[in-house]
Amino acid sequence: MSTNEENSSPDSENPFLTPIKIIEPENKLPDVKFDDLSAEQQETLRNLGWNELMPVQRKAMAYMLAGRDMLIQSKTGSGKTGAFVLPLLQVIEQDHVFPQALILVPTRELATQVNEEIVKLAAHTQIKSVAIFGGVGYDAQLRALRHGVHIIVATPGRLLDHAQRGNVDFLSIRDLILDEADEMLSMGFYPDMQKLQRYLPKQLCVQMFSATIPQTVRSLAREFQRSDADFLSLSYDQVIAHNLEHRYYMCDTMEKDSLVVKILEWENPESCIIFCNTKRDVHYLEQVLNNYGFNSGALSGDINQKQREIILNRFRRSKLKILIATDVAARGIDITHVSHVIVFDHPDDHEVYVHRSGRTARAGRSGVAISLISPVEELELQRTAADFGIQFIKMPPFDDEKLSSRMRQRVISLLEREKRSLGQKKRDRFHRYLPLIDQLVDEDGDKDLLAFLLDKYYWTEFSANNTD
């Protein structure tokens, strides 16, 4: 969402609200005020319809302008884009038309939005930017890079392609921004992030922004930031998540199976246990997920000891990504790598919820516990929260288009990463299919075939990473 949209949308929560809780570095800096901006920036912002800075902008800009590495937590829609774009515009050397700032984002849609925001906020300057992402041709991006830009907004995979082809001059990069850092440091992007780091100058100012910052993000951030990096958090409607974050989605009972699928697609968990109250639901859900393409296993009282050991051994070795179980069947399981717990039915005994959620966030790792709550279960969830002092985060309904976009971006990243590893002979071989691609695209009826191939590739890769 652009800054202007964040400020002006009548249907959104007021982004200028004061956060409930703010955590700042020990050597904190004074806030940046609207009047501290240059006259040109003030005029640009007023033309966009606002005349004050949002809380995250007031707090974060001072640290960016001071060149301090920061990990910044603030919710979606709170003005994070402006918080890093406005200070960048102040330090960019306009006469030096080479990339000086790199903003990495997880999706092409976000790359486009951030670049559009830069164009709006840089209206009073000569600063140029370009959005670089996969799934489109290289020519327009290459032309922009050759003509000269000050800021690059990119998804890691496509930028890595350009880097390996020698299309990007990284020598003048001084600022690196990771937007949605929790996603950027997930296992989906982490390998590309490591490879990109080799192309970047050693002395960088690195800021990371995210709505959620679990412990894994804080740990991985150390690989990209200086040892004295600081933490800034603005919490509006929830306590700061440490190792374990408790979330829940509202849904009708009959919609829970489809909601589990959406959660798994969105989260792409490293390892997940799904708890059901009954054996019947365990085996029903296993069938649903396996039919959909997920590689899952079930544990219930109906499973004999030999089969149970086979399933548990595969889960321990990360050859099985999803385990569906009742509480009785899950007794004795002590596996530290579980990243997600999904509570399919809220238990009648509130203490059982604590045991379920405690299967994740072990051995210093972070974790997420996600509950599927029907209207009749919401009261029990509230009682569990009161009994154990748990802060549950109510999640908004899934946006199907955003979910589809996330899946498409994963496919693009997987394909681009695999293509980069090919030798010239293999590249020559797949080029023979380019005329067929043109034919399929021109014939609307055959586009389904391309969609089928992409979907098959994604689920083949998904299964290959989680099977013997």
N, C-alpha and C positions, 0 to 999 in steps of 0.2 A: 504494500500500500504506500502510496507516495505521501510525503509530508503534508502537502496541501489537502489531500483527501482525508488524512488523519485529522487535520484540524477543522475541516469544514463539514464533514459528514454528519447530518442531523440524527442519523440512526445509530451512530457509534457512541461508545462511552466517551465522556469528555477527556481528551488526552492531556489536558492541563491540570487534572486532579492531582493533589499532593499524594505521593506514595504513602502507604501505611507505615512502611519500615524502610529505612535507608542504611546501608552499610557502606562506609567509606574507608579509604586507606588511613592509616595512622597519621601520615604526613599529608593530610588532605589539603586541597587547593580551594580558594574561594570560587563561588559560582561565577559563570559568565552571564551577564545580563544582556538583554536586547540592545540597550543603549551602548554596550561595549563594542558592538559590531560596527563595521565601517558604514559610512553613509550610503554607499552603493548597495551593500548587503541589506541594510534596513529597508531601502527603497524596494529592492527585489522582493523581500518577504512581505512587505505591505501590499505589493501588487498581487501577491499570491493569496492575500486575504487574512494575514495574521500579523500581530504586532507584539508578540511576546514569545519567549522560548519555552519549550516543554521541559519538565523536570529532568529527563535524561539528557537533554541537550545542555541545560544549564550546568549539570554536574560533570558530564563526560568531556565537554569541549575543552575545559581548562587543562585536563590531563593530556589530551591529544596535542594541544598547542605547546605544552611543555615537553613533548617528545617522550612521554612515559608509556611503557608497555602496560596495557590494561586488559582485564577480563571483565566485561560489563554485562550485567543481567538486567533486562527490562522487558516487559511483556510486549507481545506483538501489538502494533498500533499505537505505541507510546512515543514514536518519533525517533527511533533508532537511526533511520536513514539520514535524517538531518543532523543527528548528533555526530556522525563521522564525515558527512559531505561538507557541512559548513566550515569546520576547521581546515579540511583539506584545501578548500578554495582559497583560504587565507595564506597558505604556505607554498602553494604551487608557483613555480617560476614561469610566468607566462611566455617569456621570450625564449625559453628552453623547451622546444617542442619535441620532447621525448618523454616516454612514460615515467612518471615520478611517483604515482600511487597505483597500487593494485588492489582491487576489491574482489574477493572470491566469494561466490555464492553457489548454492547447490542446484538451482534450476534455471532453465532458460527464461522462464517467466519472471523470476526475481531479478535476473540480470537485466532484462528489458526494463522492469520497473525502476530499478536503481539508476540505470543510465538515463531514463527519462527524468528522474528527479534531479540528477546532476545538471542536465540541460536547463531545467527550470531555474535552479538555484545559481547557475553560472551565467545567467542572462546578461549581467553587467560586465562580464569578463570576456577574454578571448580564449578561455580554457576549452579544450576539446576532449571528448571522451568517446569510447567505443565499447559496445557490448559484444562479447565473444562467447559463443556457445555452440554446442553440437546440434546435429539434426538439420543443418542448413549448409549451403555451399560456403566455400572458403573465400571466394573472390571479393565480396564486399568487405569482409573483415580484413583481408590482406590489403586492399586499397586504403582503408582507413589507417592501418598501421604504417603503410609506406608514406602517406601524406603527413603523418605526425599526429600524435595524441598525447595528452598530459595524464589522462586517467584511463585505466583499463578495468572494465567490469567483466568478470569471466567465470565460467564454470571450469573446474580444474582439468577435466579431460580434454576439451577442445584447446584450452590454452597450452596444455602440454604438447599437443600435436603441433601447434604453431612454434613452440619453443624448439622442438626437435627438428623442425624444418628451417630453423634460423630466422624466422619471421619477426621475432620480438627482441627488442633491445632492452634488457633488464638493468643495464649498468646504472641508470639514473633513478631506479626505484628506491625510495626512502621510506615509504609508508605501505604497510601491508594490513588490510582489513579483512577479517573473516566475519561475514554476516551469516546468521544462523549457525554459530560455531558448533552447536551440538550435532548438527547434521554434517558439517564440514569435517569434523573429527571422528565421524562414525566409520565403521569398517568399510562402508561403501566407497568413501572418498579418501580415506587415510593413505592408501598406497600411492595415489596420484599426488596427494599433498606432499608426501616425502620426496617424490621425484621432482616436483616443482621446486622444492626448497634448494635443490642443488644448483638451479639456474639463478637464484636470487642473490643479491649482495649479502655479505655476512652481517653488515651493520644496518639493521632495519628497525623501525619503530612499528611494533605489531599490536594492533587492537582487535579484540574478539568480542562480538556482540551476540547475545542469545537470550531467548525468553526463559530457557531452562539451562542450568549448568550443573549437571550431575558430576559426581566425583571423577568419573572416567574422563570427562572433558577437561577438568582442572588438571588431571594428571598428564594427559596428552598435550595440553597447551604448553607445558614446560619445554617440549621439544622445539617449539617455534618462537617462544618468547624468551627474553632475558630473565636471569634468575631473580631479579628484583621486581618482576611484574606485580602489579597491584590488582586488587579486586574491588569492584564497585557494584552494588546491588540496589535496585529500586523495586521493592515488593509492593504491589497494589492490593492484591486480594488473596494472598497466601503467604505462609511462612517460607523462609528460604529452604529449599530442598537440600538436604545433605546427602547421605548415601541412599536413602529410600524415599521415593516420591509416590504418593497415593493419589490415583486419579479414578474418576468414574464417569461412565456414559449412561444417560437415561435412554431406555428403549422398552418397547413392548416385549413380553416374554417370547412371542413367536418370532421376533426379529433378532434374537440373540445369536443364532448361528451365523446369519449374514453379517452381523456386527463383528463377530470374532474374525471373520475373513478380512474385513476392512482394517481392523486393528493390526492384524498380522502383516497385511500388505503395507500399511503406513509405517509401522515400527520396524519391520524387517529385523526381528530380534535375533541376537546372537544365539540365545537358548531360552526356551520358554516352557513353563509348566502351566497348564490350564486345569483349574480345579472345578469339579462338578460335585453336586450333592448326591447324585445317584449313579449306579452302574449303567443304567439305561442311557442316561445323558452322555456318559463317557464314550460308549460305543457308537451312539448316534453321531456325536461330534467328530469322532475319529473318521467315520465314513464320509461325513460332509467334507472334512478337510482333505482327506485323501482323494476324493472325487474331484476336488477343486485343483489338486496338484501339489498340495503341501505334503511333505514327508513327515508323518506323525505316527506316534505309537501310543497305545493305551494301556493303562494299568488299573485293574479292578479286581475284586474278589474272584472273578471268573477266570482269571489268568493263572495258569499253573506256574509252579516255581521255576521250572526250566525256562519257560518263555519269558517270565518276569526278569530273570537274570540276563537273558539275551537283550531285552529291550533296555534295561538299565545300563548294561555295558555299552550299548551303542550311544545312549544318551550321554554317559560319562565321557566317551571318546569324541563327542561332538559329531558323531555320524548320524545322529537323529536330533533334529532341531527342536521339535515340539513334542512334549509329553503331556498326555491328557490323563487325569487320575482323580480318584476319590481320595478323601483324607486318609482312610484306612490303608489303601494301597500305597500311599505316598510315605507312610511311616518308615523311618530308617534311612530315607534318602538324604544324603549330605553331599551336595554337589555345589562347588563354589562358583561355577561359571554361569549360573542362571541369571540372565539379564532382565527377564520379564516374568511376572506372574499375572495370569489372567484369572479372575474369579468369575466363573460363569454364573453361579448362583450365590447370593450372599448367604452365609451360614446362619442358622438360628442361634447358635452359640457364638457370641461375639469374640470370645477368646480364640475360636477356630480361625477367624480372619487373621488374627495376629500371627498364628502359626503358618498360615498360608503365605501371607506377605513376607514372612521371615525367611522363606526359601530363596529369596533374592537378596542382594546387597550384603553378601557374606565375604569374609576375609578381606575387608577393606575395599571391596568393589562397590559400585553404585548399582541401583536397581529401580525398577518401576513396577508397582502393583496396580493393575487396572481392573476395576469392577464393572460388571454389566448390571445395571440396576433398573428393575421394573418399578412402576409407580408404587406398588404395594411393598417393595423392598426398601424404598427410600427412608422410611421411618427407622428401620432397623440399622441402616447405614449411619443415620444421625446418632442413634444410640451407641453404636460402636465407636463413633468419633468422640462422643462424650465420655464413654467408659475408659478409653485408653488415650485420650488427648491427641487423637490423630487428626491432622488437617487434610481433609479430602478436597481435591481440586475437581470441580465439575467441568467436564470438557464439552465444548460445543458439538453439535451434530456434524458428521463428516460432510464435507463438500466433495461430491463425487468427481467433479472436474479437477479439483486440486489433487485428489487421490490418483486419478488417471494420469495427471501431469507428472506426479512423483514417480509412478511406475514407468512412464515413457522415458523420463530422465535416467532412471536406473539402466534401462535397456541401452540407451545411447552410450552411457558411461562404460558399460560392460563391453559393447561392441568396439568402441573406440580404443579401449585399453587392449583388447585382444588384437585389433588391427595393428596397433603400434609395434607389437612383438613379431609381426610377420616379416619374413624375408622377401626379397624382390620377386623370386619365382612364384611364391604363393600370391603376392599382390597381382602379378600378371595373370595368374589363373582365375582369380575372381572377377577380373575386369571383363572377361568374356560374357558375363551375365548382365552387363550394363544395358545392352539393347533390350534384353528381356524386361529389365526394370522399367525402361521407358514404355514398353508395350503394356505392362501391367498397370502403370499409372494412367496411361491414356484410356484404358478400358476400365470404366468404373466398376464393372462387375467383378473384375479380377483383383481389386484392391483388397478384398477379403483374404486373398491368398497371401499377400504381403503381411497383413495383420496376423494371420495364422502363423506364418514363419517367425515373426518377431516374438509372438507369445510363446511359441514352442521353444525358441532359443532361450528366452528368459527362464522358463520353468525347467528346462534341461540343465541350465547352469545352476539354478537354485537347488535342484535335486543332486547334481553332481558334487556340490560342496557339502552335502549332508548325508551321503550314502557310502556304504563300503565299496 
